[in-house]
């Protein structure tokens, strides 16, 4: 083999080693990237599962949702659930149902709530009533939520549309949220269920906000 050929062979050998080392390095990087992706995905799945598993429920309250440390909303409340409210530290119950509603049991609920040592506030409210009548319950509602001794409080109706609608009003009028942001909140999605009750509350909220700009 001539000197030139020997030098060429050496160059080719070095090139082959470099290419092999480069390929191995790329493979290692790819494996690390795959591992990171799998780990992140798994962690995200575990977190989501944990959050789903951690969603608070309260047997005996339809559509129960804990909004924050001070407020929970829900639909119809069974009398059997009231001792559990007391055990969880609630101080008051705001019932937005009218006494004339089927199975409302407004008086019996009030007696059971007071017997458990909680404050009971009944603010009969319906978006189906004349606007002036329904709107008249907003100020007492906001006053009740502004009273620290009432917190934590459960606010309920039949399906939870009414308490959520009232919270949307509070967020816009008192806390300065935009109406779009308030309607888009996770705890306000019951108002997007397409039911007549949800549509009625949405319309009432929009009318109230229009009549009471900040």
C-alpha positions as CSV (number, residue, x, y, z in Angstrom):
1,X,0.0,0.0,0.0
2,X,1.4,3.4,-1.0
3,X,1.8,6.2,1.5
4,X,-1.1,8.1,-0.2
5,X,-3.4,5.0,0.1
6,X,-2.4,4.6,3.7
7,X,-3.2,8.2,4.5
8,X,-6.6,7.8,2.7
9,X,-7.4,4.7,4.7
10,X,-6.6,6.5,7.9
11,X,-8.9,9.3,7.0
12,X,-11.7,6.9,6.1
13,X,-11.2,5.1,9.4
14,X,-11.4,8.3,11.4
15,X,-14.5,9.4,9.4
16,X,-16.2,6.1,10.2
17,X,-15.4,6.4,13.9
18,X,-16.7,10.0,13.9
19,X,-19.9,9.1,12.2
20,X,-20.4,6.1,14.5
21,X,-19.8,8.3,17.6
22,X,-22.1,11.0,16.2
23,X,-24.9,8.4,15.6
24,X,-24.5,7.0,19.1
25,X,-24.7,10.5,20.6
26,X,-27.8,11.3,18.6
27,X,-29.4,8.0,19.8
28,X,-28.7,8.9,23.4
29,X,-30.2,12.4,23.0
30,X,-33.3,10.8,21.4
31,X,-33.7,8.3,24.2
32,X,-33.4,11.1,26.8
33,X,-36.0,13.1,25.0
34,X,-38.4,10.2,24.8
35,X,-37.9,9.5,28.5
36,X,-38.6,13.2,29.4
37,X,-41.7,13.2,27.3
38,X,-43.0,10.0,28.9
39,X,-42.2,11.3,32.4
40,X,-43.9,14.6,31.8
41,X,-46.9,13.0,30.3
42,X,-47.2,10.5,33.2
43,X,-46.8,13.2,35.7
44,X,-49.5,15.3,34.0
45,X,-51.8,12.3,34.0
46,X,-51.2,11.6,37.6
47,X,-51.8,15.2,38.5
48,X,-55.1,15.3,36.5
49,X,-56.2,12.0,38.1
50,X,-55.3,13.4,41.5
51,X,-57.3,16.6,40.8
52,X,-60.2,14.6,39.6
53,X,-60.1,12.3,42.5
54,X,-59.8,15.3,44.8
55,X,-62.9,17.1,43.6
56,X,-65.0,17.6,46.6
57,X,-68.5,16.1,46.8
58,X,-71.2,16.3,49.4
59,X,-73.9,13.5,49.3
60,X,-77.3,15.0,49.5
61,X,-76.5,18.1,47.6
62,X,-77.3,18.2,43.8
63,X,-74.5,19.5,41.6
64,X,-72.3,20.4,44.6
65,X,-69.3,22.6,43.8
66,X,-66.8,24.1,46.2
67,X,-66.0,27.5,44.6
68,X,-63.4,28.5,47.2
69,X,-62.7,28.3,50.9
70,X,-65.7,30.6,51.7
71,X,-68.4,29.6,49.1
72,X,-70.0,26.4,47.8
73,X,-72.9,26.2,45.4
74,X,-75.4,23.4,44.7
75,X,-78.8,22.4,43.8
76,X,-81.5,20.7,46.0
77,X,-80.3,20.1,49.5
78,X,-81.5,17.1,51.4
79,X,-82.1,17.4,55.2
80,X,-79.8,14.5,55.7
81,X,-76.9,16.5,54.3
82,X,-77.2,19.3,56.8
83,X,-75.2,17.6,59.7
84,X,-72.3,17.1,57.2
85,X,-72.4,20.8,56.3
86,X,-71.9,21.5,60.0
87,X,-69.1,19.0,60.3
88,X,-67.3,20.6,57.3
89,X,-67.4,24.0,59.0
90,X,-70.1,25.8,57.1
91,X,-71.7,28.7,59.0
92,X,-74.7,29.4,56.9
93,X,-77.0,28.2,54.1
94,X,-78.6,30.6,51.6
95,X,-81.6,29.1,49.9
96,X,-82.7,30.8,46.7
97,X,-85.7,28.5,46.2
98,X,-89.3,29.8,46.5
99,X,-91.7,28.1,49.0
100,X,-94.1,27.4,46.1
101,X,-91.5,25.2,44.2
102,X,-92.2,21.5,44.2
103,X,-90.3,19.7,47.0
104,X,-88.7,22.9,48.1
105,X,-89.4,22.3,51.8
106,X,-88.2,25.8,52.6
107,X,-89.5,25.9,56.2
108,X,-88.4,22.4,57.1
109,X,-85.0,23.1,55.7
110,X,-84.7,26.2,57.7
111,X,-85.6,24.4,60.9
112,X,-83.1,21.7,60.2
113,X,-80.3,24.2,59.4
114,X,-80.9,26.2,62.5
115,X,-81.2,23.1,64.6
116,X,-77.7,22.2,63.4
117,X,-76.4,25.5,64.6
118,X,-76.1,27.2,61.2
119,X,-77.6,30.4,60.0
120,X,-80.4,30.1,57.5
121,X,-81.2,32.8,54.8
122,X,-84.0,32.3,52.4
123,X,-84.0,34.7,49.4
124,X,-86.7,33.5,47.0
125,X,-85.4,34.2,43.6
126,X,-86.5,33.2,40.1
127,X,-85.5,34.6,36.7
128,X,-89.0,33.8,35.5
129,X,-90.4,36.5,37.8
130,X,-90.7,40.1,36.6
131,X,-87.3,41.6,36.4
132,X,-87.8,44.1,39.2
133,X,-88.9,41.4,41.6
134,X,-85.9,39.1,40.8
135,X,-83.4,42.0,40.8
136,X,-84.6,43.0,44.2
137,X,-82.9,39.9,45.7
138,X,-79.4,40.7,44.4
139,X,-78.6,43.4,47.0
140,X,-79.6,41.2,50.0
141,X,-77.6,38.3,48.5
142,X,-74.5,40.5,48.1
143,X,-74.9,41.8,51.6
144,X,-75.2,38.2,53.0
145,X,-71.9,37.2,51.2
146,X,-70.2,40.3,52.6
147,X,-70.9,39.3,56.2
148,X,-67.9,37.4,57.5
149,X,-70.0,35.5,60.1
150,X,-71.9,33.8,57.3
151,X,-68.8,32.2,55.8
152,X,-68.2,29.5,54.7
153,X,-71.7,29.4,53.2
154,X,-73.6,27.0,51.0
155,X,-75.8,28.7,48.4
156,X,-78.3,26.5,46.7
157,X,-81.4,26.4,44.5
158,X,-82.9,23.3,42.7
159,X,-80.1,22.7,40.1
160,X,-77.5,25.4,41.1
161,X,-78.2,27.7,38.2
162,X,-79.4,30.5,40.4
163,X,-76.5,30.6,42.9
164,X,-74.0,30.5,40.1
165,X,-75.8,33.3,38.3
166,X,-75.7,35.4,41.5
167,X,-72.0,34.7,41.8
168,X,-71.4,35.8,38.2
169,X,-73.2,39.1,39.2
170,X,-71.0,39.5,42.3
171,X,-67.8,38.9,40.3
172,X,-68.7,41.6,37.8
173,X,-70.4,44.2,40.0
174,X,-68.3,43.8,43.1
175,X,-65.0,42.3,42.0
176,X,-64.6,43.9,38.7
177,X,-64.5,40.9,36.4
178,X,-65.6,41.2,32.8
179,X,-68.9,39.4,32.1
180,X,-67.2,37.1,29.6
181,X,-64.6,36.1,32.1
182,X,-67.2,35.4,34.8
183,X,-69.3,33.2,32.4
184,X,-66.1,31.4,31.3
185,X,-65.1,30.4,34.9
186,X,-65.0,26.7,35.5
187,X,-67.5,26.9,38.3
188,X,-70.0,28.8,36.1
189,X,-70.2,26.1,33.4
190,X,-73.5,24.8,34.7
191,X,-75.0,27.9,33.0
192,X,-74.0,26.4,29.7
193,X,-75.9,23.2,30.0
194,X,-78.6,24.3,27.5
195,X,-81.5,24.0,29.9
196,X,-84.3,26.6,30.1
197,X,-83.3,27.4,33.6
198,X,-79.7,28.1,32.6
199,X,-80.8,30.3,29.7
200,X,-83.2,32.2,31.9
201,X,-80.4,32.9,34.4
202,X,-78.0,34.0,31.7
203,X,-80.5,36.5,30.4
204,X,-81.3,37.8,33.8
205,X,-77.6,38.3,34.6
206,X,-77.0,40.2,31.4
207,X,-80.0,42.4,32.0
208,X,-78.8,43.1,35.6
209,X,-75.3,43.9,34.5
210,X,-76.6,46.3,31.8
211,X,-78.7,48.0,34.4
212,X,-75.9,48.2,37.0
213,X,-72.7,49.1,35.2
214,X,-69.6,49.6,37.4
